[in-house]
C-alpha cells in the first residue's frame, strides 16, 4: 500500500483526526520501504474495532430509550441540547448524552460522526445506520 492509498483508507475508516503531518507520521511508523504490508495495516484493527464498538454501544443505548427510528434519536439529542437547531457541537453532544444517561465514551462517538470538525448535523448523524 502506498502513502496515497493509506491516506484514502484512513479517510474511508473515518479517521480524520490526523492532519497531513500526522497521517504521514502514522504511515512512516507502520510502513517499511515506502510500502505498507497487510500485516502492518492490521495493526490498526484494534483502533477500528474500538470505534465500531463505541458506535454500537451508543446505538444500543439509543434504541433502548427511544426505539428504532433514527429521527427520534436525533430529536431526543436536539431537545436535550436546546441551543441547537440543526447542528450539535461536542460540548452540547456530551451534555446531551450525559443527561440522557449514556455512560459510554460520547466524545469518541461524536468524533466518528462529525465530518467538518465543529458539529454534527442530521446528515452526519445518519452514519449511525451502519452500526445498528
Steps between C-alpha positions, in 0.01 A plus 500: 500500500636839406475817709213625281311172539561516875358852515192388303453199729523719809234729354279200417530388863395851610838556664535868431637626828851501359621795302721444196810468717327254734392275214854510361644413840255212549581367154874521563456324835306211344687471171837385386663584168217737400239225498258364755438129529169346595652382828603854588156636401345249740669683786220755461230235560468561876452871434229439239329240720495749789321759284244243385436370852443851633256573217317171563486577872348840425245363252399230748448764767296722269284205394432421864374850582353623170411198285621415151438826311819699444291816466376450857858463620601825332198683644585374848861621468388835354237553773755423769737756345241781460741763370537290186257484215675313221857466627636350822848593622724276710417659837127495424531138381679390817252688720204345316645149527561542875151643552349204315700260717760379250814403691713393205767707325275760339799699368624203299154446353483871415839484326383205296200696375615857445642582161588869504678522833254715691152343522273210411212554263206272425693375194802414716274333757361270229836322492376312808286289267803288417541402867142391577 
